[in-house]
Structure formats: C-alpha cells, structure tokens
Amino acid sequence: MCDDFTAEHEETALAKLGLNRRQFAAAGVASMAAACADARVADIAALKEEGVQITTPDGMADAFFVRPVRGRFPAVIMWPDIAGLRDAYKEMGRRLARAGYAVLVVNHYYRSSPAPILGSIAEWRTPEGQAKLKPMIAALTPAGTMSDAKAFAAWLDKQRSVNPQKGIGTCGYCMGGPYTVRSAFAVPDRIRAAASFHGGGLVTDAPDSPHKLLAQTKAGYLFAIAQNDDARAPGDKDTLKSAAAAAGRPAEVEVYKADHGWCTLDAPVYDKAEADRAWNRMLALFKTL
C-alpha cells in the first residue's frame, strides 16, 4: 500500500537521485511535459482524446477518454493510483490507446472533486496533499466502485469507437488494483481481463475481499506485485494463486523486482525496465478480449 512503509523506499530512491520530493515533482512534470510534447505530434494524427462526463447513480463522473482516430477497438477502464487522475495517467492512457484500445481513465474521486486533485504522486506525501485526499478516500466504498464499473462499462458500450463484440479490459494501480477485480465481479459478462499493478487490499479478511470474488467473475487476471509489498505480506501471492485456481480463473501472479508504485510514470520508484515488462504482460492478457 501507499503508506509510511513504502514512503521510506521512495525516500531511498530519491536520495539516489539527489533530489527531495519537491525537486522530483518539478523535474517529473517538466520531463513528462517534454515527452508529451514529442508524442503529441504523432497523437494528433493517430489518437482522439477528450474529457468526458459519465452519469452514475452517485452523480456525474469525469474521465479522460482516448482511442485511435479510426476504427472500433476493445475498451479498457483504467483506475489510477491514490493520487488520482492526472497527467501521468493520461499519458499512460495514451500509450495504451496507441496499442489499439479505447481507454477510459477515470476519476474515482468524482464524488468529492473533479480531476486533477493532485498534480503528482509526490503531492500525496505532503501534509497538504494528505489533508486534501484523506476525506475523499474515506468516501470510497466497494459498493460504489462496483456501481461505477457498471456505469463505465455501459457508457463504453455506447461509444462508436468501442467494439462491442470484444470484451472489456480493466487495469488498476495501487488502490486501483483491487478495483479491477471488483469491476470484473460487477460486470462479469463484459469485463474479461483485469490487470492489477502493485495493488493494495487484494487479500483481506473481509467477506468481500477481492480474492474471494474471483469465482464469480469471467475474467483472466494479471497480479503484478511489488517486492516490498510482498515482503510485508508474503502469503498474499499464494492466496491469490490458490483462489484463482479454485475459481477456475486464469491468473498470472508474479512478484516484480521493483517497489510499490514502480509502474506509475511520476513515481519516485518508477522502474522503466520492470514497468515495461509488466506492461507487456498486460498487453498479452488484453489480447484475450
């Protein structure tokens, strides 16, 4: 999880770079802006993107929708990490769209505020960032996530760029990891592939723990686990493997040689090599849609 334990690993990563959090955030924004500018030339011709509003039982959810300009494609619901929908996840959505998907990057905090709420994951570690987000986090519930997943899937199925003959995929990061399982549970006839990256709360004692829901889904899974998360809860990977096997659901469960947050572009612990490896495993999973 994205807590004090993982913060220590982030501080170690920053020390190796010779940066504090504010310096890292500023450098990351500048670097990403440059990368986005370089990619924008190609994206203007290749991709179509826009901010959208989706009606849910709890109000209007804002999201970022990106897809190739021409054709119909499998849809993917992307759940960001604890810092929410921001430029880093928009760029990750674009990258997935370039691979041939219609990608909806959602603001899971829409009940509290439109996105962006924070500009980067580094802001989450500040007192101001935590004061802003903690009430919003407290307002999230498993029931709300599943209700949102139904609304997002229904909206996607109405889009001209979405191929309704293909299943829907979902991917989630950090707190968004378990949302992928809950989405597959909520919309079993549409969501057929779910990828969790350094997801927290996948295995709990609660009766509706994500690992206990697998049998009531029709999806294949990728559970990409951070090495420091595994060090804290080494039994979780085995529980996930056993639960998937008992449910008869295909699941790839692997501990990566990287720390919590390694797949997110603006994270202090971002590890390109391991992030690319996890990304390619997700693409392999989404080919089953």
ChimeraX commands (.cxc) that place a marker at each C-alpha (Angstrom):
marker #1 position 0.00,0.00,0.00 radius 0.5
marker #1 position 1.00,3.63,-0.44 radius 0.5
marker #1 position 1.79,4.25,3.24 radius 0.5
marker #1 position 4.69,5.18,5.53 radius 0.5
marker #1 position 6.46,1.89,4.78 radius 0.5
marker #1 position 6.52,2.49,1.05 radius 0.5
marker #1 position 7.39,6.15,1.68 radius 0.5
marker #1 position 10.71,5.01,3.16 radius 0.5
marker #1 position 11.54,3.20,-0.08 radius 0.5
marker #1 position 10.60,6.30,-2.04 radius 0.5
marker #1 position 12.95,8.40,0.09 radius 0.5
marker #1 position 15.75,5.95,-0.64 radius 0.5
marker #1 position 15.05,6.17,-4.36 radius 0.5
marker #1 position 15.03,9.99,-4.20 radius 0.5
marker #1 position 18.30,10.05,-2.27 radius 0.5
marker #1 position 19.94,8.06,-5.04 radius 0.5
marker #1 position 18.77,10.73,-7.47 radius 0.5
marker #1 position 19.97,13.52,-5.20 radius 0.5
marker #1 position 16.51,15.09,-5.08 radius 0.5
marker #1 position 13.89,15.94,-2.48 radius 0.5
marker #1 position 10.20,15.40,-3.20 radius 0.5
marker #1 position 9.53,18.93,-4.42 radius 0.5
marker #1 position 12.52,18.82,-6.76 radius 0.5
marker #1 position 11.47,15.40,-8.04 radius 0.5
marker #1 position 7.90,16.56,-8.65 radius 0.5
marker #1 position 9.11,19.64,-10.57 radius 0.5
marker #1 position 11.58,17.59,-12.62 radius 0.5
marker #1 position 8.98,14.92,-13.29 radius 0.5
marker #1 position 6.41,17.43,-14.53 radius 0.5
marker #1 position 8.97,19.06,-16.83 radius 0.5
marker #1 position 10.20,15.71,-18.15 radius 0.5
marker #1 position 6.69,14.43,-18.76 radius 0.5
marker #1 position 5.69,17.68,-20.45 radius 0.5
marker #1 position 8.61,17.31,-22.85 radius 0.5
marker #1 position 7.77,13.68,-23.54 radius 0.5
marker #1 position 4.12,14.52,-24.09 radius 0.5
marker #1 position 5.08,17.33,-26.48 radius 0.5
marker #1 position 7.18,14.94,-28.53 radius 0.5
marker #1 position 4.38,12.37,-28.62 radius 0.5
marker #1 position 1.68,14.96,-29.34 radius 0.5
marker #1 position 2.77,15.41,-32.95 radius 0.5
marker #1 position 2.07,11.74,-33.64 radius 0.5
marker #1 position -1.01,11.67,-31.40 radius 0.5
marker #1 position -2.75,14.48,-33.29 radius 0.5
marker #1 position -2.96,12.17,-36.30 radius 0.5
marker #1 position -3.23,8.84,-34.51 radius 0.5
marker #1 position -5.38,9.46,-31.43 radius 0.5
marker #1 position -8.57,11.21,-30.44 radius 0.5
marker #1 position -8.91,12.29,-26.81 radius 0.5
marker #1 position -11.31,14.29,-24.68 radius 0.5
marker #1 position -12.60,14.86,-21.19 radius 0.5
marker #1 position -15.98,13.20,-20.72 radius 0.5
marker #1 position -18.78,13.15,-18.16 radius 0.5
marker #1 position -20.47,9.85,-17.29 radius 0.5
marker #1 position -23.73,9.55,-15.41 radius 0.5
marker #1 position -23.55,7.19,-12.40 radius 0.5
marker #1 position -26.06,6.50,-9.61 radius 0.5
marker #1 position -23.99,8.88,-7.43 radius 0.5
marker #1 position -23.61,11.76,-9.87 radius 0.5
marker #1 position -21.50,12.80,-12.85 radius 0.5
marker #1 position -18.09,11.16,-13.07 radius 0.5
marker #1 position -15.38,12.94,-15.03 radius 0.5
marker #1 position -12.90,10.87,-17.02 radius 0.5
marker #1 position -10.33,11.03,-19.83 radius 0.5
marker #1 position -11.25,9.08,-22.97 radius 0.5
marker #1 position -8.59,8.33,-25.58 radius 0.5
marker #1 position -8.61,5.99,-28.57 radius 0.5
marker #1 position -7.27,5.66,-32.12 radius 0.5
marker #1 position -8.91,8.05,-34.57 radius 0.5
marker #1 position -10.40,5.41,-36.87 radius 0.5
marker #1 position -11.89,2.01,-36.18 radius 0.5
marker #1 position -13.56,0.14,-33.33 radius 0.5
marker #1 position -11.45,-1.26,-30.51 radius 0.5
marker #1 position -11.67,-3.25,-27.29 radius 0.5
marker #1 position -12.33,-0.93,-24.36 radius 0.5
marker #1 position -10.27,-0.64,-21.19 radius 0.5
marker #1 position -11.17,1.01,-17.87 radius 0.5
marker #1 position -8.05,2.39,-16.19 radius 0.5
marker #1 position -8.15,3.05,-12.43 radius 0.5
marker #1 position -5.36,5.43,-11.27 radius 0.5
marker #1 position -3.43,5.19,-8.02 radius 0.5
marker #1 position -4.13,7.04,-4.77 radius 0.5
marker #1 position -3.24,10.46,-6.23 radius 0.5
marker #1 position -5.98,10.13,-8.84 radius 0.5
marker #1 position -6.45,11.11,-12.48 radius 0.5
marker #1 position -3.65,13.44,-13.61 radius 0.5
marker #1 position -1.19,13.96,-16.46 radius 0.5
marker #1 position 0.82,10.82,-15.67 radius 0.5
marker #1 position -2.25,8.63,-16.12 radius 0.5
marker #1 position -3.44,10.50,-19.17 radius 0.5
marker #1 position -0.10,9.66,-20.79 radius 0.5
marker #1 position -0.42,6.03,-19.69 radius 0.5
marker #1 position -3.89,6.01,-21.24 radius 0.5
marker #1 position -2.48,7.38,-24.48 radius 0.5
marker #1 position 0.17,4.70,-24.56 radius 0.5
marker #1 position -2.47,2.00,-24.22 radius 0.5
marker #1 position -4.62,3.64,-26.90 radius 0.5
marker #1 position -1.63,3.57,-29.26 radius 0.5
marker #1 position -1.63,-0.20,-28.78 radius 0.5
marker #1 position -5.17,-0.37,-30.18 radius 0.5
marker #1 position -7.59,0.20,-27.29 radius 0.5
marker #1 position -10.33,2.67,-26.41 radius 0.5
marker #1 position -9.21,3.74,-22.94 radius 0.5
marker #1 position -11.30,5.38,-20.23 radius 0.5
marker #1 position -9.08,6.78,-17.45 radius 0.5
marker #1 position -11.45,7.51,-14.60 radius 0.5
marker #1 position -11.55,9.92,-11.67 radius 0.5
marker #1 position -12.54,7.63,-8.82 radius 0.5
marker #1 position -12.83,10.68,-6.52 radius 0.5
marker #1 position -15.54,12.32,-8.63 radius 0.5
marker #1 position -18.00,12.26,-5.71 radius 0.5
marker #1 position -15.72,14.74,-3.94 radius 0.5
marker #1 position -13.99,16.74,-6.67 radius 0.5
marker #1 position -13.29,16.81,-10.41 radius 0.5
marker #1 position -9.78,15.88,-11.52 radius 0.5
marker #1 position -6.98,16.73,-11.22 radius 0.5
marker #1 position -6.97,16.81,-7.44 radius 0.5
marker #1 position -3.20,16.41,-7.13 radius 0.5
marker #1 position -0.64,17.12,-9.82 radius 0.5
marker #1 position 1.60,14.18,-8.99 radius 0.5
marker #1 position 2.03,11.26,-6.60 radius 0.5
marker #1 position 4.71,13.29,-4.77 radius 0.5
marker #1 position 1.98,15.68,-3.57 radius 0.5
marker #1 position 0.30,12.80,-1.74 radius 0.5
marker #1 position 3.28,12.66,0.60 radius 0.5
marker #1 position 2.86,16.29,1.68 radius 0.5
marker #1 position 0.67,17.30,4.66 radius 0.5
marker #1 position -1.45,19.39,2.30 radius 0.5
marker #1 position -1.93,16.52,-0.12 radius 0.5
marker #1 position -2.93,14.09,2.59 radius 0.5
marker #1 position -5.32,16.59,4.17 radius 0.5
marker #1 position -6.99,17.04,0.80 radius 0.5
marker #1 position -7.22,13.37,-0.14 radius 0.5
marker #1 position -7.96,11.53,3.09 radius 0.5
marker #1 position -11.62,12.65,3.32 radius 0.5
marker #1 position -12.07,11.66,-0.32 radius 0.5
marker #1 position -10.51,8.25,0.28 radius 0.5
marker #1 position -12.84,7.72,3.24 radius 0.5
marker #1 position -15.82,8.34,0.96 radius 0.5
marker #1 position -14.91,5.42,-1.32 radius 0.5
marker #1 position -16.65,2.08,-0.83 radius 0.5
marker #1 position -16.54,-1.30,-2.58 radius 0.5
marker #1 position -20.22,-0.90,-3.45 radius 0.5
marker #1 position -19.51,2.49,-5.00 radius 0.5
marker #1 position -16.64,1.11,-7.05 radius 0.5
marker #1 position -18.79,-1.69,-8.42 radius 0.5
marker #1 position -21.63,0.71,-9.21 radius 0.5
marker #1 position -19.15,2.92,-11.05 radius 0.5
marker #1 position -17.78,-0.03,-13.01 radius 0.5
marker #1 position -21.26,-0.84,-14.27 radius 0.5
marker #1 position -21.81,2.76,-15.36 radius 0.5
marker #1 position -18.40,2.99,-17.05 radius 0.5
marker #1 position -18.87,-0.29,-18.94 radius 0.5
marker #1 position -22.35,0.72,-20.09 radius 0.5
marker #1 position -21.04,4.09,-21.29 radius 0.5
marker #1 position -18.19,2.48,-23.19 radius 0.5
marker #1 position -20.53,0.08,-24.95 radius 0.5
marker #1 position -22.38,3.08,-26.42 radius 0.5
marker #1 position -19.27,4.63,-27.99 radius 0.5
marker #1 position -18.71,4.30,-31.74 radius 0.5
marker #1 position -15.00,3.64,-31.19 radius 0.5
marker #1 position -15.68,0.61,-28.97 radius 0.5
marker #1 position -16.06,-2.86,-30.46 radius 0.5
marker #1 position -18.99,-4.44,-28.56 radius 0.5
marker #1 position -18.03,-7.87,-29.90 radius 0.5
marker #1 position -14.87,-7.74,-27.77 radius 0.5
marker #1 position -14.70,-7.98,-24.02 radius 0.5
marker #1 position -13.74,-5.01,-21.84 radius 0.5
marker #1 position -10.41,-4.94,-20.02 radius 0.5
marker #1 position -9.51,-3.11,-16.84 radius 0.5
marker #1 position -6.23,-2.13,-15.22 radius 0.5
marker #1 position -5.58,-0.53,-11.86 radius 0.5
marker #1 position -2.65,0.77,-9.86 radius 0.5
marker #1 position -2.11,0.90,-6.08 radius 0.5
marker #1 position -5.58,1.41,-4.59 radius 0.5
marker #1 position -6.95,0.89,-8.09 radius 0.5
marker #1 position -5.60,-2.67,-8.17 radius 0.5
marker #1 position -8.49,-4.27,-6.27 radius 0.5
marker #1 position -10.94,-2.13,-8.25 radius 0.5
marker #1 position -10.12,-4.27,-11.27 radius 0.5
marker #1 position -11.39,-7.41,-9.53 radius 0.5
marker #1 position -14.46,-5.61,-8.24 radius 0.5
marker #1 position -15.13,-4.36,-11.77 radius 0.5
marker #1 position -14.93,-7.90,-13.17 radius 0.5
marker #1 position -17.28,-9.02,-10.39 radius 0.5
marker #1 position -19.74,-6.20,-11.07 radius 0.5
marker #1 position -19.85,-6.67,-14.86 radius 0.5
marker #1 position -18.94,-10.34,-15.42 radius 0.5
marker #1 position -20.45,-10.61,-18.89 radius 0.5
marker #1 position -18.41,-7.69,-20.25 radius 0.5
marker #1 position -15.17,-7.42,-18.30 radius 0.5
marker #1 position -12.98,-10.31,-19.39 radius 0.5
marker #1 position -9.45,-9.26,-18.39 radius 0.5
marker #1 position -8.14,-7.48,-15.30 radius 0.5
marker #1 position -4.59,-6.33,-14.54 radius 0.5
marker #1 position -3.55,-5.15,-11.07 radius 0.5
marker #1 position -0.20,-3.37,-10.61 radius 0.5
marker #1 position 1.20,-3.01,-7.08 radius 0.5
marker #1 position -2.39,-3.30,-5.90 radius 0.5
marker #1 position -3.24,-2.98,-2.22 radius 0.5
marker #1 position -6.05,-4.75,-0.37 radius 0.5
marker #1 position -6.37,-7.67,-2.76 radius 0.5
marker #1 position -6.31,-10.16,0.11 radius 0.5
marker #1 position -8.14,-9.26,3.32 radius 0.5
marker #1 position -10.28,-10.94,5.97 radius 0.5
marker #1 position -13.43,-9.19,4.74 radius 0.5
marker #1 position -16.16,-11.38,3.27 radius 0.5
marker #1 position -15.98,-9.37,0.04 radius 0.5
marker #1 position -12.20,-9.38,-0.22 radius 0.5
marker #1 position -11.24,-9.25,-3.92 radius 0.5
marker #1 position -9.61,-12.68,-3.84 radius 0.5
marker #1 position -12.92,-14.15,-2.66 radius 0.5
marker #1 position -14.77,-12.69,-5.64 radius 0.5
marker #1 position -12.78,-14.41,-8.39 radius 0.5
marker #1 position -15.14,-17.37,-8.70 radius 0.5
marker #1 position -17.99,-15.03,-9.60 radius 0.5
marker #1 position -16.15,-13.41,-12.49 radius 0.5
marker #1 position -15.38,-14.45,-16.06 radius 0.5
marker #1 position -12.06,-12.66,-16.40 radius 0.5
marker #1 position -8.44,-13.62,-16.75 radius 0.5
marker #1 position -6.03,-11.87,-14.39 radius 0.5
marker #1 position -2.59,-10.36,-14.03 radius 0.5
marker #1 position -1.45,-9.62,-10.48 radius 0.5
marker #1 position 1.88,-7.77,-10.66 radius 0.5
marker #1 position 3.15,-7.45,-7.08 radius 0.5
marker #1 position 5.81,-5.08,-5.75 radius 0.5
marker #1 position 8.75,-6.68,-3.95 radius 0.5
marker #1 position 8.32,-4.53,-0.84 radius 0.5
marker #1 position 4.59,-5.31,-0.71 radius 0.5
marker #1 position 5.46,-8.99,-0.95 radius 0.5
marker #1 position 7.98,-8.62,1.88 radius 0.5
marker #1 position 5.20,-7.34,4.13 radius 0.5
marker #1 position 2.61,-9.92,3.14 radius 0.5
marker #1 position 4.44,-12.88,1.55 radius 0.5
marker #1 position 1.38,-15.11,1.77 radius 0.5
marker #1 position -0.81,-12.90,-0.41 radius 0.5
marker #1 position 0.62,-14.14,-3.71 radius 0.5
marker #1 position -0.06,-17.74,-2.69 radius 0.5
marker #1 position -3.58,-16.86,-1.60 radius 0.5
marker #1 position -4.24,-15.22,-4.96 radius 0.5
marker #1 position -2.87,-18.20,-6.84 radius 0.5
marker #1 position -4.96,-20.64,-4.78 radius 0.5
marker #1 position -8.10,-18.54,-5.08 radius 0.5
marker #1 position -7.73,-18.25,-8.86 radius 0.5
marker #1 position -7.10,-21.97,-9.22 radius 0.5
marker #1 position -10.11,-22.83,-7.06 radius 0.5
marker #1 position -12.23,-20.42,-9.10 radius 0.5
marker #1 position -11.00,-21.85,-12.39 radius 0.5
marker #1 position -9.83,-18.41,-13.49 radius 0.5
marker #1 position -6.56,-17.97,-15.43 radius 0.5
marker #1 position -4.21,-15.79,-13.40 radius 0.5
marker #1 position -0.59,-14.73,-13.71 radius 0.5
marker #1 position 0.74,-13.83,-10.27 radius 0.5
marker #1 position 4.30,-12.52,-10.07 radius 0.5
marker #1 position 6.46,-10.50,-7.71 radius 0.5
marker #1 position 8.47,-7.95,-9.69 radius 0.5
marker #1 position 11.95,-6.71,-8.79 radius 0.5
marker #1 position 10.67,-3.22,-8.07 radius 0.5
marker #1 position 8.95,-1.34,-5.27 radius 0.5
marker #1 position 5.36,-0.21,-4.75 radius 0.5
marker #1 position 4.48,2.36,-7.40 radius 0.5
marker #1 position 7.06,1.21,-9.96 radius 0.5
marker #1 position 4.62,1.29,-12.90 radius 0.5
marker #1 position 3.47,4.90,-12.46 radius 0.5
marker #1 position 5.29,7.45,-14.61 radius 0.5
marker #1 position 5.61,10.17,-11.96 radius 0.5
marker #1 position 6.51,7.89,-9.03 radius 0.5
marker #1 position 9.92,8.27,-7.32 radius 0.5
marker #1 position 10.37,4.50,-7.62 radius 0.5
marker #1 position 9.34,4.29,-11.30 radius 0.5
marker #1 position 11.36,1.46,-12.85 radius 0.5
marker #1 position 11.17,1.59,-16.63 radius 0.5
marker #1 position 12.52,-1.89,-17.29 radius 0.5
marker #1 position 10.15,-3.61,-14.86 radius 0.5
marker #1 position 7.28,-1.29,-15.79 radius 0.5
marker #1 position 7.71,-2.17,-19.46 radius 0.5
marker #1 position 7.82,-5.86,-18.60 radius 0.5
marker #1 position 4.58,-5.58,-16.62 radius 0.5
marker #1 position 3.03,-3.50,-19.41 radius 0.5
marker #1 position 3.82,-6.17,-21.99 radius 0.5
marker #1 position 2.25,-8.82,-19.79 radius 0.5
marker #1 position -0.89,-6.68,-19.63 radius 0.5
marker #1 position -0.96,-6.39,-23.42 radius 0.5
marker #1 position -0.64,-10.17,-23.67 radius 0.5
marker #1 position -3.62,-10.52,-21.31 radius 0.5
marker #1 position -5.70,-7.98,-23.23 radius 0.5
marker #1 position -5.21,-9.95,-26.44 radius 0.5
marker #1 position -7.73,-12.39,-24.94 radius 0.5
marker #1 position -10.52,-9.79,-25.01 radius 0.5
marker link #1:1,2 radius 0.2
marker link #1:2,3 radius 0.2
marker link #1:3,4 radius 0.2
marker link #1:4,5 radius 0.2
marker link #1:5,6 radius 0.2
marker link #1:6,7 radius 0.2
marker link #1:7,8 radius 0.2
marker link #1:8,9 radius 0.2
marker link #1:9,10 radius 0.2
marker link #1:10,11 radius 0.2
marker link #1:11,12 radius 0.2
marker link #1:12,13 radius 0.2
marker link #1:13,14 radius 0.2
marker link #1:14,15 radius 0.2
marker link #1:15,16 radius 0.2
marker link #1:16,17 radius 0.2
marker link #1:17,18 radius 0.2
marker link #1:18,19 radius 0.2
marker link #1:19,20 radius 0.2
marker link #1:20,21 radius 0.2
marker link #1:21,22 radius 0.2
marker link #1:22,23 radius 0.2
marker link #1:23,24 radius 0.2
marker link #1:24,25 radius 0.2
marker link #1:25,26 radius 0.2
marker link #1:26,27 radius 0.2
marker link #1:27,28 radius 0.2
marker link #1:28,29 radius 0.2
marker link #1:29,30 radius 0.2
marker link #1:30,31 radius 0.2
marker link #1:31,32 radius 0.2
marker link #1:32,33 radius 0.2
marker link #1:33,34 radius 0.2
marker link #1:34,35 radius 0.2
marker link #1:35,36 radius 0.2
marker link #1:36,37 radius 0.2
marker link #1:37,38 radius 0.2
marker link #1:38,39 radius 0.2
marker link #1:39,40 radius 0.2
marker link #1:40,41 radius 0.2
marker link #1:41,42 radius 0.2
marker link #1:42,43 radius 0.2
marker link #1:43,44 radius 0.2
marker link #1:44,45 radius 0.2
marker link #1:45,46 radius 0.2
marker link #1:46,47 radius 0.2
marker link #1:47,48 radius 0.2
marker link #1:48,49 radius 0.2
marker link #1:49,50 radius 0.2
marker link #1:50,51 radius 0.2
marker link #1:51,52 radius 0.2
marker link #1:52,53 radius 0.2
marker link #1:53,54 radius 0.2
marker link #1:54,55 radius 0.2
marker link #1:55,56 radius 0.2
marker link #1:56,57 radius 0.2
marker link #1:57,58 radius 0.2
marker link #1:58,59 radius 0.2
marker link #1:59,60 radius 0.2
marker link #1:60,61 radius 0.2
marker link #1:61,62 radius 0.2
marker link #1:62,63 radius 0.2
marker link #1:63,64 radius 0.2
marker link #1:64,65 radius 0.2
marker link #1:65,66 radius 0.2
marker link #1:66,67 radius 0.2
marker link #1:67,68 radius 0.2
marker link #1:68,69 radius 0.2
marker link #1:69,70 radius 0.2
marker link #1:70,71 radius 0.2
marker link #1:71,72 radius 0.2
marker link #1:72,73 radius 0.2
marker link #1:73,74 radius 0.2
marker link #1:74,75 radius 0.2
marker link #1:75,76 radius 0.2
marker link #1:76,77 radius 0.2
marker link #1:77,78 radius 0.2
marker link #1:78,79 radius 0.2
marker link #1:79,80 radius 0.2
marker link #1:80,81 radius 0.2
marker link #1:81,82 radius 0.2
marker link #1:82,83 radius 0.2
marker link #1:83,84 radius 0.2
marker link #1:84,85 radius 0.2
marker link #1:85,86 radius 0.2
marker link #1:86,87 radius 0.2
marker link #1:87,88 radius 0.2
marker link #1:88,89 radius 0.2
marker link #1:89,90 radius 0.2
marker link #1:90,91 radius 0.2
marker link #1:91,92 radius 0.2
marker link #1:92,93 radius 0.2
marker link #1:93,94 radius 0.2
marker link #1:94,95 radius 0.2
marker link #1:95,96 radius 0.2
marker link #1:96,97 radius 0.2
marker link #1:97,98 radius 0.2
marker link #1:98,99 radius 0.2
marker link #1:99,100 radius 0.2
marker link #1:100,101 radius 0.2
marker link #1:101,102 radius 0.2
marker link #1:102,103 radius 0.2
marker link #1:103,104 radius 0.2
marker link #1:104,105 radius 0.2
marker link #1:105,106 radius 0.2
marker link #1:106,107 radius 0.2
marker link #1:107,108 radius 0.2
marker link #1:108,109 radius 0.2
marker link #1:109,110 radius 0.2
marker link #1:110,111 radius 0.2
marker link #1:111,112 radius 0.2
marker link #1:112,113 radius 0.2
marker link #1:113,114 radius 0.2
marker link #1:114,115 radius 0.2
marker link #1:115,116 radius 0.2
marker link #1:116,117 radius 0.2
marker link #1:117,118 radius 0.2
marker link #1:118,119 radius 0.2
marker link #1:119,120 radius 0.2
marker link #1:120,121 radius 0.2
marker link #1:121,122 radius 0.2
marker link #1:122,123 radius 0.2
marker link #1:123,124 radius 0.2
marker link #1:124,125 radius 0.2
marker link #1:125,126 radius 0.2
marker link #1:126,127 radius 0.2
marker link #1:127,128 radius 0.2
marker link #1:128,129 radius 0.2
marker link #1:129,130 radius 0.2
marker link #1:130,131 radius 0.2
marker link #1:131,132 radius 0.2
marker link #1:132,133 radius 0.2
marker link #1:133,134 radius 0.2
marker link #1:134,135 radius 0.2
marker link #1:135,136 radius 0.2
marker link #1:136,137 radius 0.2
marker link #1:137,138 radius 0.2
marker link #1:138,139 radius 0.2
marker link #1:139,140 radius 0.2
marker link #1:140,141 radius 0.2
marker link #1:141,142 radius 0.2
marker link #1:142,143 radius 0.2
marker link #1:143,144 radius 0.2
marker link #1:144,145 radius 0.2
marker link #1:145,146 radius 0.2
marker link #1:146,147 radius 0.2
marker link #1:147,148 radius 0.2
marker link #1:148,149 radius 0.2
marker link #1:149,150 radius 0.2
marker link #1:150,151 radius 0.2
marker link #1:151,152 radius 0.2
marker link #1:152,153 radius 0.2
marker link #1:153,154 radius 0.2
marker link #1:154,155 radius 0.2
marker link #1:155,156 radius 0.2
marker link #1:156,157 radius 0.2
marker link #1:157,158 radius 0.2
marker link #1:158,159 radius 0.2
marker link #1:159,160 radius 0.2
marker link #1:160,161 radius 0.2
marker link #1:161,162 radius 0.2
marker link #1:162,163 radius 0.2
marker link #1:163,164 radius 0.2
marker link #1:164,165 radius 0.2
marker link #1:165,166 radius 0.2
marker link #1:166,167 radius 0.2
marker link #1:167,168 radius 0.2
marker link #1:168,169 radius 0.2
marker link #1:169,170 radius 0.2
marker link #1:170,171 radius 0.2
marker link #1:171,172 radius 0.2
marker link #1:172,173 radius 0.2
marker link #1:173,174 radius 0.2
marker link #1:174,175 radius 0.2
marker link #1:175,176 radius 0.2
marker link #1:176,177 radius 0.2
marker link #1:177,178 radius 0.2
marker link #1:178,179 radius 0.2
marker link #1:179,180 radius 0.2
marker link #1:180,181 radius 0.2
marker link #1:181,182 radius 0.2
marker link #1:182,183 radius 0.2
marker link #1:183,184 radius 0.2
marker link #1:184,185 radius 0.2
marker link #1:185,186 radius 0.2
marker link #1:186,187 radius 0.2
marker link #1:187,188 radius 0.2
marker link #1:188,189 radius 0.2
marker link #1:189,190 radius 0.2
marker link #1:190,191 radius 0.2
marker link #1:191,192 radius 0.2
marker link #1:192,193 radius 0.2
marker link #1:193,194 radius 0.2
marker link #1:194,195 radius 0.2
marker link #1:195,196 radius 0.2
marker link #1:196,197 radius 0.2
marker link #1:197,198 radius 0.2
marker link #1:198,199 radius 0.2
marker link #1:199,200 radius 0.2
marker link #1:200,201 radius 0.2
marker link #1:201,202 radius 0.2
marker link #1:202,203 radius 0.2
marker link #1:203,204 radius 0.2
marker link #1:204,205 radius 0.2
marker link #1:205,206 radius 0.2
marker link #1:206,207 radius 0.2
marker link #1:207,208 radius 0.2
marker link #1:208,209 radius 0.2
marker link #1:209,210 radius 0.2
marker link #1:210,211 radius 0.2
marker link #1:211,212 radius 0.2
marker link #1:212,213 radius 0.2
marker link #1:213,214 radius 0.2
marker link #1:214,215 radius 0.2
marker link #1:215,216 radius 0.2
marker link #1:216,217 radius 0.2
marker link #1:217,218 radius 0.2
marker link #1:218,219 radius 0.2
marker link #1:219,220 radius 0.2
marker link #1:220,221 radius 0.2
marker link #1:221,222 radius 0.2
marker link #1:222,223 radius 0.2
marker link #1:223,224 radius 0.2
marker link #1:224,225 radius 0.2
marker link #1:225,226 radius 0.2
marker link #1:226,227 radius 0.2
marker link #1:227,228 radius 0.2
marker link #1:228,229 radius 0.2
marker link #1:229,230 radius 0.2
marker link #1:230,231 radius 0.2
marker link #1:231,232 radius 0.2
marker link #1:232,233 radius 0.2
marker link #1:233,234 radius 0.2
marker link #1:234,235 radius 0.2
marker link #1:235,236 radius 0.2
marker link #1:236,237 radius 0.2
marker link #1:237,238 radius 0.2
marker link #1:238,239 radius 0.2
marker link #1:239,240 radius 0.2
marker link #1:240,241 radius 0.2
marker link #1:241,242 radius 0.2
marker link #1:242,243 radius 0.2
marker link #1:243,244 radius 0.2
marker link #1:244,245 radius 0.2
marker link #1:245,246 radius 0.2
marker link #1:246,247 radius 0.2
marker link #1:247,248 radius 0.2
marker link #1:248,249 radius 0.2
marker link #1:249,250 radius 0.2
marker link #1:250,251 radius 0.2
marker link #1:251,252 radius 0.2
marker link #1:252,253 radius 0.2
marker link #1:253,254 radius 0.2
marker link #1:254,255 radius 0.2
marker link #1:255,256 radius 0.2
marker link #1:256,257 radius 0.2
marker link #1:257,258 radius 0.2
marker link #1:258,259 radius 0.2
marker link #1:259,260 radius 0.2
marker link #1:260,261 radius 0.2
marker link #1:261,262 radius 0.2
marker link #1:262,263 radius 0.2
marker link #1:263,264 radius 0.2
marker link #1:264,265 radius 0.2
marker link #1:265,266 radius 0.2
marker link #1:266,267 radius 0.2
marker link #1:267,268 radius 0.2
marker link #1:268,269 radius 0.2
marker link #1:269,270 radius 0.2
marker link #1:270,271 radius 0.2
marker link #1:271,272 radius 0.2
marker link #1:272,273 radius 0.2
marker link #1:273,274 radius 0.2
marker link #1:274,275 radius 0.2
marker link #1:275,276 radius 0.2
marker link #1:276,277 radius 0.2
marker link #1:277,278 radius 0.2
marker link #1:278,279 radius 0.2
marker link #1:279,280 radius 0.2
marker link #1:280,281 radius 0.2
marker link #1:281,282 radius 0.2
marker link #1:282,283 radius 0.2
marker link #1:283,284 radius 0.2
marker link #1:284,285 radius 0.2
marker link #1:285,286 radius 0.2
marker link #1:286,287 radius 0.2
marker link #1:287,288 radius 0.2
marker link #1:288,289 radius 0.2
view
